[in-house]
Amino acid sequence: MVTIRLPEMLRKYASDLEFVETEGGTVVDVLRAAVEAHPNLEIRLLDDEGLLHGHLSLFHEGRQVLRDEQAATVVASGDRLDVLISISGGAEDVRMRGFRHRSTVEEALEAALDGVERLDSEVAGIGRCAGRVLAGDVSSSVNVPAFRRATMDGYAVFAEDTFGASAYNPLRLTAIGESLPGSAPGRPVERGEAMRIMTGAPLPGGADAVLRAEDANQAGGVVEVQAPVARDRNVGRIGEDIETGDRVLAGGRRLLPQDVGLLSSIGHNPVSVVRRPLVRVIVSGDELLEPGEQPHGTSIVDSNSPMLTALIERDGGIAEVLRLADDRAAMREALAQPGADVIVTAGAASVGTEDRVPLLVGELGELKIHGVAMRPSSPAGVGRIDRAPVLILPGNPVSCLVAYDFFAGPVIRRLGGLPEAWPYPSVRLPLEKRLVSQIGRTDYARVRVEDGLVHPIAISGASVLSSVTRATGFVVVPAGLEGYPEGSEVDVQIYDPSGIS
């Protein structure tokens, strides 16, 4: 047996034990076995990668085991591991509060949305307003159409002049010219006359119907009528589409291309729309390369900022990306700089020596939440600097995506006048096999839908971005459940409906 000594703050999650005895071949094996024996320890002892949290230190027989050594360090029966809180001097560290008593997802979302209201309005030209959110109702000041017009090609006539006509008994009318779209007819139509008319052209005075072109023959100045036409047939009335005073679009609607066409048809220009929130995206790390570069050595390419930019634009915001080295002064300046409606950070979110963001948010404003009972994304945080909400996202790409969707996305959508709910279509389908979770923690499970069944892919693996690209969507397992049994129906949020097979 291997003995693990727990710090006092963790003992209540392990039946008040100071020493936990378990088995395993490596440090990671032993830690995970301890979590299996005492499930409440998991979110407080291990991070999204299944390794010891960064705010904890681990010693094996008196020698410190660093993070990248935990999986390879072999242990033997009789060995002892000591878990310590890695904060010197006993001073309070704001980053630790949430890690000792993690907030629920619901508490974090409530904190994120606290005080967030829709932004004010601005005007956009008719050619630039598609995809924008209407700031208020739009009513028409005109009739559409504003005149009686032909709904098909033919002849403007008096309906009574056609009664009794047939192919065997054609009636003869005098041809008097034509009416074209955009032009006023030359003169009214009188009894016994027919005026050639095109679709959309104004109906001349006197006429009360349009005889279809296929029901007539014209030879020189004579029109032979071969079928009768009723009064008002094939004539569009004034205001048939829209009448003066009609509410044509409701405030809060995200404008579709056809909406823009309708607004143009009533001459509504410019359009009053909700201002798009300006979102400052701050990513940091000495190891980061610019998006699009080739990874090399120990450097990695920044995948978070282009992903976040796309998410922000999807949610109606404007992204302003700042990419920083691991420098406290630069991070402080980026956070303190005014002008942003929202600040979203990616990385430097936990409690390690380089994880400065929570400390700086607390210093410059208020750190409301740090540490959420969820997987992945447990180091996520929520704060505020002046009037701007600050959403602290982990640096691991999947954790970054998940925390954005849970907390940043709703804030940005509310500011921009959009619904706060998930922006994904949802389907309810049965599970192909059991989906395991843990009570007390909300899990974001990546899944694939195939042949009408939901196949779990992963819950852990916060740095494995391909697990999201391989997924059809995700299932949220609430904190009060241990998962879902095989065959149970679950709600799947779909990334791309075209990916369902």
Secondary structure, 3 states (H helix, E strand, C coil): CEEEECCHHHHHHHCCCCEEEECCCEHHHHHHHHHHHCHHHHHHHECCCCCECCCEEEEECCEECCHHHCCCCECCCCCEEEEEECCHHHCCCHHHHHHHCCECHHHHHHHHHCCCCCCCEEEECHHHCCCCEECCCEECCCCECCCCEECCCEEEECHHHHCCCCCCCCEEEEEEEEECCCCCCCCCCCCCEEEEECCCCECCCCCCEEEEHHHEEEECCEEEECCCCCCCCCEECCCCCECCCCEEECCCCECCHHHHHHHHHCCCCCEEEECCCEEEEEEECCCEECCCCCCCCCCEECCHHHHHHHHHHHCCCEEEEEEECCCHHHHHHHHHCCCCCEEEEECCCCCCCCCCHHHHHHHHCEEEEECECEECCCCCEEEEECCEEEEEECCCHHHHHHHHHHHHHHHHHHHCCCCCCCCCCEEEEEECCCEECCCCCEEEEEEEEECCEEEEEECCCCCCCHHHHCCCEEEEECCCCCEECCCCEEEEEECCHHHCC
